[in-house]
Amino acid sequence: MSGWLPHLLDSLANQTATWFVGFVLSLLGIFSARLAAAIKFALNRADARAKYYEEMAIDISHFVFTIDRIVKVYYGGTWASDDDKSAIAAEYNEVMNAISRKEFVYRSWVKRFWNKNMANAFDLTMEKIRDVDSLLRLINEGGEQTDNLRKLDAAFRDLRQIAYQLLVDAL
């Protein structure tokens, strides 16, 4: 009896690696569908995150550009014709409506795909967009134009800085 025990232990020691590899392969075979699904989900999430970020960034950048044209050309320049000003106003209306329509969609993307810093930066950006919109409506209703235009210029600078933090620094 004493001869078979050392032989068995020697055989187990020599074949442990073979049994371990077989065990790992069988586990991978059992869980391969779950593993493949998890990898596919992670890749799809990363792809969606990039796609949604790009769409949001384009819309916010478009808004900042349009406000730049309003501040520098519509109100700040003397060379723009009435047609030029009408085109700028129409573009502003279009981009403001687009951002307003998608605001809650953007919020859901930010909450789902990004961290708290990104969510805070987005909230601040939307607040600045609303500030600029309020000032533009106030300017168009009349009243003290010089003071309101100065406030618009300051609000635009704030918006540009906050949008930069959202689109460049918050990631």
Buried (B, 14 or more C-beta within 10 A) or exposed (E): EEEEEEEEEEEEEEEEEEEEEEEEEEEEEEEEEEEEEEEEEEEEEEEEBEEBBEBBBEBBBBBBEBBBBBBEBBBBEEEBEEEBBEBBBEBBEEBBEEBEEBBEEBBEBBEEBBEEEBBBBBBBBBEBBBBBBEBBEBBEEEEEEEEBBEBBBEBBEBBBEBBBBBBEEBE
